[in-house]
Structure formats: C-alpha cells, structure tokens
Amino acid sequence: MSYIIYPIYIYICIAYTRNYANNININTDLDLNEIVIATGIMEIDDNFISTTTTQANLELRAPSGRQVEILQNDAEFNNNLEVTGVTDIDGTTINGNIIQTGNRNQIGDINVEGTVTVSTSNIESEIQFDDISFDDNVITTTLSDANLQLSANGAAIIYVPINDAQISTNLTAGTLNATNVTVNTSLSFEEFELSSDIQLFDNVITTTNTSSNLELRTIDSNVKLQDIIINTDNISTDTSAINITAVNKVNISSTKAIKIPTGTTAERQLEDGGIRLNTTDNLFEAFNNGKTTTFNGIYSDNRLTNITVHPTNNTLPINIEGINQGTINNTGLTIHGLTVDDVSLQGNVVSTAVTNANLDLRAKGTGSLVIDNIKINPGTITNSTATALTMNGTLYGVTKFIGPAVKIPTGTTAEQPSFTPETGMTRWNTENDVLEVWDGTTFITAAGTSASIGADEMDDLILEYTLIFG
C-alpha cells in the first residue's frame, strides 16, 4: 500500500555545526541546514527525512497511547508503506498495489481502480465489483442477460483444487482443465483435450501423442456411429447399407483374404454394383443394369449358355441352352457344328447356308488352297507327292470333265515314265503323233494294232468290192 503525504515543515535554524551527546528539546522553531544523528541511521536534509543505512526502514512512531497524524496536508509515499497497527484513513488515493495482511473493517464505500490482492477476506454482507456481485456463496452479474466471465491473467488458469464444480446453465470457457467432466445435456467447445492424450477440436477427435492409436470403446455394449455399429472386430448396421466412399481409391492391406457376402439364389439383393458368392451354384456373381454377371467363366444371364473351366481335366466345356455343344482342349476345338455367315460346318459336311449359293474356298494373294497333298491354285491342281493323283467316284459314279477339251500329259518316247505306270495311263507321244496307253506291259496306241498293204493288194480289194456291191 502506498500513501501520499505532502510537505511536512520543520524549521531548524542553526548556522554552525555542533555535536550534542544528550537529547535536544526544542519548544519553538528550529532552522537547520542538515541534521545527521551520528549514533543513529537517520538524516534530515532539505525536505527529506531518510535513513543513512542501505535497505534500512524509516519508522514514524508516536508514544504509547498516541498516534502519527497528518492533519491537513496530503502525504505522498513513492515507495512501499507498511503499517503494523491500526490505520484510520479518511480519504485515500492509491495508485499502486495494496497488500493487506491483517484484518480490515470497511465502514463506507471503497473504489479501487488498481489491483487488490487479498490472502483472506471475511465479508459479512454483499460485495460488488463493477457488474459482479458476491453474496453468501453466490457470484452473479448485476446486469440483465450479461455473462459471468471467469478469467485468469496471462497463461494462468482458473483452478478448482478440491471440490466439484456444478454448472446448471451454460458455461463458456477458453481453456478448461478438469479431472472429470460430466455433461447431462450438451457440450460446446472450441478445443477439448483430455489427460489421456485425446484432443477434440472443430469436427476432429485426435490423439496428441505421435503414432498413438485413437480407440473408441464401451464397457459391455456397442460403439454406434450414427447407423453404424462397431462391436469388437465387427462393423454392422441395423437400418441401411454401409457405404464406403473414397476420393481416390480404397486400399485393403492384408496378406490373408477379404470375405464378401454369401447366400443362395433366393437371397439375392439385386442392387447395381453388388458382388457376392452364390452358394446355390457355388459361383461368384455381380449385378448391374438389371443383369447378373457370373465369374469363373462366360455366362448368359440365366447361366444356361456358358463357357466354363472344367475343375479337373483342363478343358473348356461349351454349353448352349443347357446342352453341351463342344469342348476346347490343348489340341484344339471340338464342336458339333459351326455356322459362319453363309458357311455351315455340321459333322463332316461343309456347305452353304443359302440355297444354290457357291461354296468358295480361297487362298489370299499368291497362296494355294491345300487339301492334304493336293495343292489348288487358280487353274491348277498339283499333287505334291510322288504318288498318282486319283479321282474316285462312289460305286459306279464317273468323273466328268466339262469343257472344250481335257489336256493330257505329252512327251517323246524317251520321256515316257521311268517308273512302272498304272494300267490305263494315257499320254500323247509327240514323236509318233499317237495317243498311247499303258496296257500293263507296254505303251500301245489308243486305236489298237494294224498292218500295212501294198498298192497291188489295194487294187485287188477295190476290184472285189466293185464286183460285189456294184
């Protein structure tokens, strides 16, 4: 506590220095330039009364039963003022702090513009600071609809050390530190941090320790997040579907497997994008755009038409309308029939599907149409082996050549086959200008054998024919 005391005038008039061993009693005025009490620690100089020893107190005392009075003038204390006894102050202006260690009886009003620090205060009636009233065990605001704000200075906190605090209406706090908080209705906060390393702010619940897990637990029931129920290692819902939405992708990290929904055909839920295991057919299936897609093969919507993988013999059975039509294995394709555009293959027959249409077998570019050892090029049929080219008809059928002529092999006698020809082999001998045929032993002319006659014999024959036939 600081007090203001304005000038105290002591008139001491002594023009020289003199030492006195005993007391000095002055009944009238005394005018001195300076008084120093040698055996003491006090000095009076100009308008100052001070101590001559560092950190020594200056004490103003009155005899027993008396008091130190400042009657008319103001008193100013620039340093601390300590009063150990009873102090009666009529009007006081305090610019600094007041430290009250003893009891204080306040009769009138006291207006404090600075800071009041009180270690213990016993107030028997109501006390009011600005718009805050203290009455018995109640702290209220005096303005209607005004908030009661509890604030600590700087980084300090509002601390309730022992007793529980119960707030029946709304509480707005900057930072709240508590051992336990029980909320009966709702709690609104800017940031909330628990001693168990959990922090809540905005719409975020997080841990405050690096790499620590955030665990949501109940004692003996489920953790429910809106319509999602979490119990140990199960996530379920009792109202609607569980939707997992990701901006980019969903990663499931595991070295084991992921289990998808299973059920019978009757238990299907035909929802677009659905995938499940059909336990009736033991097949994985998906549903989209009103159709069911089956995995582990190629299936129609009703699965009657399909190409599947045989579980044991490494083949691909082909089923049409529930009937097996063929198989694909490591040697090729085996089917009952095949139709491509207008060409039909049924059993060992290749035909056209259009009546009176030609069946064209063509090679691309300069290629040949090869059937076994027969090579067919435009206008040419070539036997690629050293054996004879044989054209057989069924039973008594014939081989018919349609056109202006048939060209047979030609050559000289020296160019006749060096191998033993087939009986009936025919060629044109360009040296003799005859058509010759192999009779099994030799080549003979196709017209048979003949002998020549002379001119005389010819004349006799003409004469005979003339006499006979006239």
C-alpha positions in Angstrom: 0.0 0.0 0.0 1.4 3.5 -0.9 0.2 6.7 0.7 0.7 10.3 -0.4 1.9 12.7 2.3 2.6 16.3 1.2 5.3 18.5 2.7 6.0 18.4 6.4 7.7 21.7 7.5 10.3 21.6 10.3 12.0 24.9 10.9 15.5 24.5 12.4 17.9 27.5 12.2 21.4 26.8 13.3 24.3 28.5 11.4 27.1 26.2 12.7 27.8 22.7 13.5 27.6 21.4 17.0 27.6 17.9 18.5 25.2 17.1 21.3 25.7 14.0 23.4 22.2 14.0 25.0 18.7 14.8 23.9 17.7 18.1 22.3 14.4 19.6 23.4 13.0 22.4 21.1 10.0 24.3 22.2 9.9 26.8 19.3 11.1 26.9 15.8 14.5 25.4 14.8 16.1 26.3 11.4 19.0 24.0 10.3 20.7 23.2 7.0 21.0 19.5 7.9 20.7 17.2 10.8 22.6 13.9 11.0 22.2 11.7 14.0 25.6 10.1 14.3 24.7 7.2 16.5 21.5 6.6 14.6 20.8 5.9 10.9 18.5 8.9 10.2 19.2 12.1 8.3 17.1 15.3 7.9 18.1 17.4 4.9 16.0 20.0 3.0 12.5 18.4 2.9 13.8 14.9 3.2 13.9 12.5 6.2 15.8 9.4 5.2 17.9 6.6 6.6 21.7 6.6 6.1 22.0 2.8 6.0 21.1 0.8 2.8 17.8 -1.1 2.9 17.0 0.2 6.5 13.4 1.1 7.1 12.3 4.7 8.1 9.9 4.4 11.1 7.4 7.1 12.2 6.4 6.4 15.8 4.2 8.0 18.5 4.5 7.5 22.2 2.2 4.9 23.9 -1.4 5.9 23.6 -0.6 8.4 20.8 -0.7 8.2 17.0 1.1 9.6 14.0 -1.3 12.2 12.5 -1.2 14.0 9.2 -3.9 16.5 9.8 -4.4 18.9 6.9 -1.8 18.3 4.1 -1.7 15.4 1.7 1.0 12.8 2.1 2.7 11.0 -0.8 4.7 7.8 -0.5 6.6 6.8 -3.6 7.9 3.5 -2.1 6.1 0.9 -0.1 4.3 1.9 3.2 3.9 -0.7 5.9 1.5 -0.2 8.8 1.7 -2.8 11.6 -1.0 -1.3 13.8 -4.5 0.0 13.2 -4.8 2.6 10.5 -7.7 5.1 10.2 -7.8 6.7 6.7 -10.5 9.2 5.8 -9.7 9.7 2.1 -7.0 7.8 0.2 -5.9 7.7 -3.4 -3.8 4.6 -4.1 -2.0 4.4 -7.5 -0.1 1.2 -6.7 -0.9 -2.2 -5.1 -2.4 -2.7 -1.6 -1.1 -5.7 0.5 -3.4 -6.3 3.4 -2.0 -8.8 5.9 -4.3 -8.1 8.9 -8.0 -7.5 9.4 -9.7 -4.6 7.8 -13.0 -3.0 8.8 -14.6 -1.1 5.9 -17.4 1.2 7.0 -18.1 3.2 3.9 -17.6 2.6 0.2 -14.2 1.8 -1.4 -13.5 2.4 -5.0 -10.4 0.6 -6.3 -9.0 1.3 -9.8 -5.9 -0.9 -9.5 -5.4 -4.4 -8.3 -6.4 -5.8 -4.8 -4.5 -8.8 -3.6 -6.2 -10.4 -0.5 -4.9 -13.6 1.2 -8.0 -13.9 3.5 -11.2 -11.8 3.4 -14.3 -12.2 5.7 -17.2 -10.2 4.2 -20.4 -10.4 6.2 -22.7 -8.8 3.6 -22.8 -8.4 -0.2 -19.8 -7.0 -2.1 -19.9 -5.8 -5.6 -17.1 -5.3 -8.2 -18.3 -3.5 -11.3 -21.1 -5.7 -12.6 -20.3 -8.7 -10.4 -22.0 -9.3 -7.0 -20.7 -11.6 -4.3 -23.4 -12.6 -1.8 -23.0 -15.6 0.6 -21.9 -18.4 -1.7 -23.3 -16.9 -4.9 -21.4 -15.0 -7.6 -23.8 -13.3 -10.1 -23.8 -10.5 -12.7 -25.8 -7.4 -11.9 -26.7 -6.6 -15.5 -29.6 -8.4 -17.1 -28.6 -11.1 -19.7 -24.9 -10.4 -19.0 -22.5 -13.3 -19.0 -20.5 -14.2 -15.9 -16.9 -14.5 -17.1 -14.1 -16.1 -15.1 -10.7 -15.1 -16.5 -7.1 -15.8 -15.3 -4.2 -13.5 -16.0 -1.8 -14.4 -18.8 -1.0 -18.1 -19.1 -2.6 -18.8 -15.7 -5.7 -21.0 -15.3 -8.9 -21.0 -13.3 -8.3 -23.7 -10.8 -10.8 -25.5 -8.6 -8.4 -27.6 -6.4 -10.6 -29.9 -4.3 -14.4 -29.6 -4.6 -16.5 -30.5 -7.6 -17.9 -27.7 -9.7 -21.5 -28.0 -10.9 -22.8 -25.6 -13.6 -26.5 -25.8 -14.1 -26.7 -23.4 -17.0 -24.4 -22.6 -19.9 -20.6 -22.5 -19.5 -18.2 -20.7 -21.9 -14.5 -21.2 -21.3 -11.3 -20.6 -23.1 -9.2 -23.5 -21.7 -10.8 -25.9 -19.1 -8.6 -28.3 -17.1 -10.6 -30.8 -15.1 -10.1 -34.4 -13.7 -13.7 -35.5 -14.7 -16.3 -33.7 -16.7 -20.0 -35.0 -16.6 -22.3 -33.4 -19.1 -26.0 -34.1 -18.7 -27.2 -32.4 -21.8 -24.8 -30.9 -24.4 -21.2 -29.6 -24.5 -19.9 -27.0 -26.9 -16.2 -26.1 -27.0 -13.6 -24.7 -29.3 -10.9 -27.2 -28.3 -11.1 -30.1 -25.7 -8.0 -32.0 -24.6 -8.0 -35.0 -22.1 -5.2 -36.1 -19.9 -5.4 -39.5 -21.8 -3.8 -37.9 -24.9 -7.1 -37.2 -26.7 -7.9 -33.9 -28.2 -11.2 -32.6 -29.6 -11.5 -29.5 -31.8 -13.8 -28.4 -34.6 -15.1 -31.7 -36.0 -11.9 -33.6 -35.2 -11.1 -36.2 -32.5 -7.3 -36.9 -32.5 -4.5 -38.1 -30.2 -1.8 -35.8 -29.0 1.0 -38.4 -29.0 2.7 -39.1 -32.2 1.9 -42.6 -33.7 -0.6 -43.4 -30.9 -3.9 -45.0 -31.7 -7.3 -43.5 -31.2 -9.6 -46.1 -29.6 -13.4 -45.8 -29.2 -14.6 -48.3 -26.5 -17.6 -49.1 -24.4 -17.7 -51.3 -21.3 -20.1 -54.0 -22.4 -22.0 -52.7 -25.4 -21.5 -51.4 -29.0 -19.9 -48.3 -30.3 -22.5 -46.7 -32.5 -21.6 -44.1 -35.1 -24.9 -42.8 -36.5 -26.3 -46.0 -38.1 -23.0 -48.0 -38.0 -22.5 -50.4 -35.1 -19.0 -51.4 -34.1 -18.5 -54.4 -31.7 -15.0 -55.8 -31.2 -14.0 -56.8 -34.8 -17.5 -56.5 -36.3 -18.9 -53.5 -38.2 -22.6 -53.7 -38.9 -25.8 -51.7 -39.4 -29.4 -52.3 -38.4 -31.1 -49.7 -40.7 -29.5 -49.2 -44.1 -26.5 -50.2 -46.2 -22.9 -49.4 -45.3 -21.3 -47.0 -47.9 -17.6 -46.6 -48.1 -16.7 -43.6 -50.3 -13.2 -42.6 -51.2 -12.0 -39.6 -53.3 -9.3 -41.7 -55.0 -9.1 -45.4 -54.0 -9.7 -47.8 -51.1 -6.7 -49.8 -50.1 -7.1 -53.0 -48.0 -3.7 -54.2 -46.7 -3.7 -57.8 -45.8 -1.8 -61.0 -46.6 -4.9 -63.1 -46.0 -8.3 -62.6 -47.8 -11.4 -60.5 -47.9 -14.7 -62.1 -47.3 -17.6 -60.9 -49.4 -21.3 -61.5 -48.8 -22.6 -65.1 -49.4 -26.1 -66.5 -49.9 -28.4 -68.6 -52.0 -30.0 -67.5 -55.3 -33.2 -66.7 -53.4 -31.3 -64.4 -51.0 -30.0 -62.1 -53.8 -30.4 -58.3 -53.4 -30.4 -57.1 -57.0 -28.6 -53.8 -56.4 -26.3 -52.2 -59.1 -22.6 -52.8 -58.3 -23.4 -55.7 -55.9 -20.9 -58.7 -55.8 -21.4 -61.9 -53.8 -20.8 -65.6 -53.7 -23.9 -67.6 -54.8 -23.9 -70.7 -52.5 -26.6 -72.4 -54.6 -24.4 -72.5 -57.7 -21.1 -72.1 -55.9 -20.2 -69.2 -58.2 -19.2 -65.6 -57.7 -21.7 -63.2 -59.2 -22.3 -59.4 -59.7 -25.4 -57.4 -60.6 -25.6 -54.3 -62.7 -28.2 -52.6 -65.0 -30.7 -55.4 -64.4 -28.4 -58.2 -65.3 -26.4 -60.8 -63.4 -22.8 -61.3 -64.4 -21.2 -64.6 -63.3 -17.4 -65.1 -62.8 -15.2 -68.1 -63.3 -16.4 -68.4 -66.9 -18.6 -66.8 -69.6 -22.3 -67.0 -68.7 -25.6 -65.8 -70.0 -27.9 -64.1 -67.6 -29.7 -67.3 -66.8 -26.4 -69.3 -66.9 -27.8 -71.9 -69.4 -25.4 -70.8 -72.1 -21.8 -70.7 -70.9 -18.1 -71.5 -71.4 -16.6 -72.7 -68.1 -13.3 -74.2 -66.9 -13.6 -77.9 -66.1 -12.3 -78.3 -62.5 -10.1 -81.4 -63.2 -9.4 -82.1 -66.9 -8.1 -78.7 -68.1 -10.8 -78.3 -70.7 -13.4 -75.6 -71.5 -16.8 -77.1 -72.0 -19.2 -75.1 -74.3 -22.9 -75.3 -73.3 -25.7 -73.8 -75.3 -29.2 -73.6 -73.7 -28.0 -76.2 -71.2 -26.7 -78.7 -73.8 -23.0 -79.4 -74.3 -22.1 -78.4 -77.9 -18.3 -78.8 -77.7 -15.0 -78.6 -75.8 -11.8 -76.6 -76.1 -8.7 -78.5 -75.0 -4.9 -78.4 -75.6 -5.3 -80.0 -79.1 -8.0 -77.7 -80.4 -11.7 -77.1 -80.7 -14.2 -79.9 -80.8 -17.8 -78.9 -81.6 -20.9 -80.4 -83.0 -21.4 -77.8 -85.7 -20.4 -74.3 -86.7 -22.0 -71.6 -88.9 -20.0 -68.6 -90.0 -22.0 -66.2 -92.2 -23.4 -68.4 -95.0 -21.0 -71.3 -94.4 -22.1 -74.2 -92.3 -20.0 -76.9 -90.8 -22.0 -79.8 -89.5 -20.3 -83.1 -88.7 -18.0 -83.8 -91.8 -20.0 -81.6 -94.1 -19.1 -78.1 -95.2 -21.9 -76.4 -97.0 -23.6 -73.1 -97.7 -26.5 -72.0 -95.6 -28.1 -70.3 -98.7 -29.8 -72.4 -101.3 -27.9 -72.6 -104.7 -25.1 -70.5 -103.3 -21.5 -71.4 -104.2 -19.0 -72.5 -101.6 -15.8 -70.6 -102.2 -12.5 -71.9 -100.8 -9.9 -69.2 -101.5 -6.3 -68.5 -100.5 -5.2 -64.9 -100.0 -2.8 -63.4 -102.5 -0.4 -65.9 -104.1 -1.2 -68.6 -101.6 -2.6 -72.0 -102.5 -5.6 -73.9 -101.2 -4.0 -77.1 -99.8 -6.1 -80.2 -99.0 -3.8 -82.9 -97.7 -1.3 -83.5 -100.6 -3.3 -81.6 -103.1 -2.4 -78.0 -103.8 -5.0 -75.9 -105.7 -4.1 -72.7 -107.4 -6.2 -70.8 -109.9 -6.5 -73.1 -112.9 -4.0 -75.7 -111.5 -4.4 -78.8 -109.2 -1.0 -80.1 -108.1 -0.1 -83.4 -106.4 2.7 -82.5 -104.0 3.8 -86.2 -103.6 5.3 -88.8 -106.0 2.2 -90.9 -106.0 -0.6 -90.8 -108.5 -3.4 -88.3 -108.3 -6.5 -90.4 -108.1 -10.1 -89.3 -108.7 -12.6 -91.8 -107.4 -16.3 -91.9 -107.8 -18.7 -93.6 -105.4 -19.7 -97.1 -106.6 -20.5 -96.7 -110.3 -20.1 -93.0 -110.4 -18.0 -91.4 -113.1 -15.6 -88.5 -113.2 -17.0 -85.9 -115.5 -15.0 -83.1 -117.1 -17.0 -80.3 -118.6 -15.3 -78.0 -121.1 -14.0 -78.0 -124.7 -11.1 -80.4 -124.0 -9.0 -82.2 -121.5 -5.3 -81.8 -121.8 -3.3 -85.0 -121.0 0.5 -85.4 -120.4 2.7 -85.1 -123.6 6.3 -86.1 -124.4 8.6 -88.1 -126.6 9.2 -91.8 -126.4 12.3 -91.1 -124.4 10.2 -89.1 -121.9 7.9 -91.9 -121.1 7.7 -92.6 -117.3 10.8 -94.2 -115.8 8.6 -95.9 -113.2 6.1 -98.7 -113.8 3.0 -96.8 -114.8 -0.6 -97.7 -113.7 -2.5 -99.7 -116.3 -4.5 -97.4 -118.4 -2.1 -94.5 -118.0 -2.5 -92.4 -121.2 -0.2 -89.8 -122.8 0.3 -88.2 -126.2 3.5 -89.3 -127.9 4.8 -86.2 -129.7 7.4 -88.2 -131.5 4.9 -90.7 -133.2 1.9 -88.3 -133.0 -0.2 -91.0 -131.4 -2.3 -91.3 -128.3 -0.7 -94.1 -126.3 -1.9 -96.2 -123.4 0.0 -98.4 -120.9 -1.6 -101.9 -121.2 0.2 -103.3 -118.2 3.3 -104.3 -120.2 4.0 -101.6 -122.8 2.6 -98.4 -124.3 0.3 -99.2 -127.2 -1.6 -96.8 -129.5 -5.1 -96.0 -128.3 -6.5 -97.0 -131.7 -5.2 -100.6 -131.4 -2.7 -102.6 -133.6 -2.7 -102.7 -137.6 -0.7 -103.9 -140.6 0.1 -102.1 -143.9 -0.7 -103.5 -147.5 0.8 -102.7 -150.8 -0.7 -100.9 -153.9 -1.4 -104.1 -155.8 -3.2 -105.6 -152.9 -5.2 -102.5 -152.5 -6.2 -102.5 -156.2 -7.4 -106.1 -155.9 -9.6 -105.2 -152.9 -11.2 -102.3 -154.8 -12.0 -104.6 -157.8 -13.6 -107.2 -155.5 -15.7 -104.6 -153.7 -16.9 -103.2 -157.1 -18.0 -106.6 -158.4 -19.8 -107.4 -155.2 -21.5 -104.1 -154.4 -21.6 -102.8 -158.0 
